[in-house]
Amino acid sequence: MKKIFLFGAVFLLFSCSSQLYIPIDATPKVSLEDLKKGREIYVNNCASCHQLYAPNKFSEKEWEENLNRMQGRAKISDTEKQLIYQYITTEPNK
């Protein structure tokens, strides 16, 4: 039974994270390295407690509010929060 639960949890994590864009280019405001770090932190930290949301699910203001509210629970630094914010508010192919 534990194996089935573990498989389901791993499957859910990977199925959600595969819907998130993978940065392949820098933007004028954000480096490619920072976008990749932001995605990694988002996937590794946020998915441990709840489903991951697509970046276009919320407005920039809503993302800022969500991140401010969740920062303490997720135990992420201000820098990590900023990297996540940059990732989720930077649309690919802009």
C-alpha positions in Angstrom: 0.0 0.0 0.0 2.8 2.4 0.8 4.4 1.8 -2.6 1.1 2.7 -4.3 0.9 5.9 -2.3 4.5 6.8 -3.0 4.1 6.1 -6.7 1.0 8.3 -6.8 2.7 11.2 -5.0 5.8 11.0 -7.3 3.6 10.8 -10.4 1.5 13.8 -9.3 4.6 15.8 -8.7 6.2 15.1 -12.1 2.9 15.5 -14.0 2.4 19.0 -12.5 6.0 20.1 -12.9 6.0 19.0 -16.6 3.3 21.6 -17.3 5.6 24.4 -16.2 7.7 26.0 -18.8 11.4 25.4 -18.7 13.4 28.6 -19.3 15.7 28.5 -22.3 16.4 32.2 -22.8 17.2 35.2 -20.6 15.0 38.3 -20.7 16.2 41.9 -20.6 15.4 41.9 -16.9 16.1 38.4 -15.7 19.1 36.1 -16.4 18.5 32.5 -17.6 20.3 31.2 -14.5 17.9 33.1 -12.2 14.9 31.8 -14.1 16.1 28.3 -13.8 16.9 28.7 -10.1 13.4 30.2 -9.6 11.8 27.2 -11.3 13.8 24.7 -9.3 12.9 26.4 -6.0 9.3 26.6 -7.0 9.1 22.9 -8.0 11.2 21.6 -5.0 9.7 23.7 -2.2 6.1 24.5 -3.2 5.2 21.0 -4.4 6.1 19.4 -1.1 2.9 20.8 0.4 0.4 21.5 -2.5 -0.1 21.2 -6.2 1.9 23.5 -8.4 0.1 26.2 -10.3 0.8 27.3 -13.8 2.5 30.7 -13.9 -0.5 32.2 -15.8 -3.0 31.0 -13.1 -2.6 34.3 -11.1 -1.8 37.9 -11.9 1.6 39.4 -10.9 -0.1 41.0 -7.9 -1.8 37.8 -6.8 1.5 35.9 -7.1 3.2 38.5 -5.0 0.5 38.2 -2.3 0.6 34.4 -2.5 4.4 34.3 -2.1 4.3 36.8 0.8 1.7 34.6 2.5 3.6 31.3 1.9 7.2 32.5 2.5 7.2 31.5 6.2 5.5 28.2 5.7 7.8 27.3 2.8 10.9 28.5 4.8 12.3 30.4 1.8 14.5 33.4 2.0 13.7 36.8 0.5 16.1 36.0 -2.4 14.5 32.6 -3.0 11.1 34.3 -3.0 12.3 36.8 -5.5 13.7 34.1 -7.8 10.3 32.2 -7.7 8.5 35.5 -8.4 10.7 36.3 -11.4 10.2 32.8 -12.8 6.4 32.7 -12.4 5.8 36.2 -13.7 8.2 35.9 -16.7 6.3 34.6 -19.7 8.3 32.4 -22.1 9.0 33.6 -25.6 8.6 37.3 -24.8 
